[in-house]
Amino acid sequence: MDPVQPQQRAHIDTVLRVAERGLDAPGVRHDRLIRESWLRCVTEHGLAPTRMQEAVILPEQRLREHQDQMETFLQIARHGLESLYAKVAGLGYVVLLTDARGVTVDFLGDLVFEPSLRKAGLYLGADWSEQVAGTCGVGTCISTGTALTVHLDDHFDPCHIPLTCTTAPVYDSQGQLSAVLDVSQLSSSQPKESQHLALQLVQMHAHAIENAAFLQRHQRDWVLRLSAAPQFLDVQPEFLLALDANGCVVGHNRRAQQVLGAALAQARGVALLGARFEQLFDQPLAQIGRFVAAEPSDRRAVLFAGGPRLLFLSAALPLRAAAPPRPAHAEVLAVPRPLAELSAGDARLDRQIERAARLLNSPINLLITGETGSGKEYFAKAVHASGARASRPFVAVNCAAIPEALIESELFGYVGGSFSGAASKGKRGLIAEAEGGTLFLDEIGDMPLTLQSRLLRVLSEREMLPVGATRPVPVNVRVIAATHAPLPERVRQGRFRDDLYYRLNGAHIELPPLRERSDLRALIERWLQGRALAPEALRRLLAYRWPGNLRQLRNALEYAAHVCPEGVIGPGDLPEWLGAEPPALAQPASAGARAAGAAQLPDDDWLRVLREHGWNVSAAARALGLSRMTLYRRMRRCGVPLPRREA
């Protein structure tokens, strides 16, 4: 552990003074809310002021458990996080969303600083509960239920005093804390007052997330929007209430609970939850139809009975009648057939399929990652075929295969005569070809930086500008991106835009490599379509590590089926390279070491690796630790043609 610095020693002495002499200890300048938290840390949580504990990061499996418990909410909150991050990213902030227990379940930040952010706990999986981390933005927000800033030496633990953290609670429609929204900096040289604007922004976006979650949850109830100003009634109401078919309040947003609920309790002794429409507005429920948005908003005034308080009311009809409650055991997601057929029983893949099934018709972009040949395009096609866009085009774009000089015109199209060699009538781009359907961007990690900003515009503004055009064209596509490259690492290297990464990564689907799947035998039997397989041939297929994954397995089985058109497929009918484990996998090495060694390989060795992988350039390049384009260039330089393979 690093030695205690003078600033940390002074901080420890201050906390000890409060712990020993109470809230009114002399010479302590910190806010009362902070001093109360310090005392809680000592007396209730049993934390020592002298401790020096760095951030606690949960392992990935435990983090996934926390995320799974609030998956629907995370989908709703994501847009709010992106909107907040766009406002503060240039100022060195990161944005965190934690669950009600203080575990960070979503994160937006500059991945160039990932090691520092992870060490400081400004990262996915960090536990910021007050019981674990002491006084901090998230933990103290959870303990007090209020928005606040914990700035520098406000923190309890000396390890955290470089940080400034500003947080706001997010409540559900029953008044229970559901999440905490946080913006933090690794360090700040400014006084605590400098975080005032950050506090306002965090509260504003926390309210927006609350309201979005409220409307999603109560779309089958009557929703009442109320505001003191008619001009803001339909665009930004102050209060939201949900009524059931009997006119009783079954939900409210936080502001309604704080203002209307408190006034109703004081005036009539009635709780807001469960209150009847008549108790709120002194008029019968039959009058609710007057407030459906047919009349101008300034003619929909009501007196709130808990005041009296003049408000303007807009009532929205239920989306449809609520279905009767289902028993808990009936809550089983029906996975559409195209997605279900991707797995033959692998539990890890099944979890990813179920997540994708829940997102079929959402506007959320998907990022599919996995090794080369693991089925990323098959997965994207299955998502497309399973959703509402199935009747519209599915357009696949290999970002690594299109020459850099042509990728802009290929993606966005161009108007006639916009550049030398352009067709006189112009050309529709691939994005336009996917209108109404799905645009699949394969190998997105290889997209040139110059085009990443233009793609970001498509995702954020839902419009594109063809080459040579002066007016943007509206775009309605669902984007699914895929890559085998580690995008966070490319962000840190400056090779991929962090804002584009976060836009694409609305939901992350990670496909397991074939060697780790438990359904390999079932896949082999399914693809052989009833053909018999000798025990030794099956043993070889099951023992091989499949660096080319599903693509390599399919090629091997098709080869065997053609070599042995009838009878039992034996070991001699399998490709020769299946006789032994690929040398590149027998002794793993770092990517850098493999790339350096591969650059020195004689031509015969390059050809041997290609043959071992069935002339699958992607698999061979991966085994060599190189990109596909590097291997293609080496082959062209050496005059080695790529042999034709059967489809």
Disulfide bonds with the S-S distance in Angstrom:
none
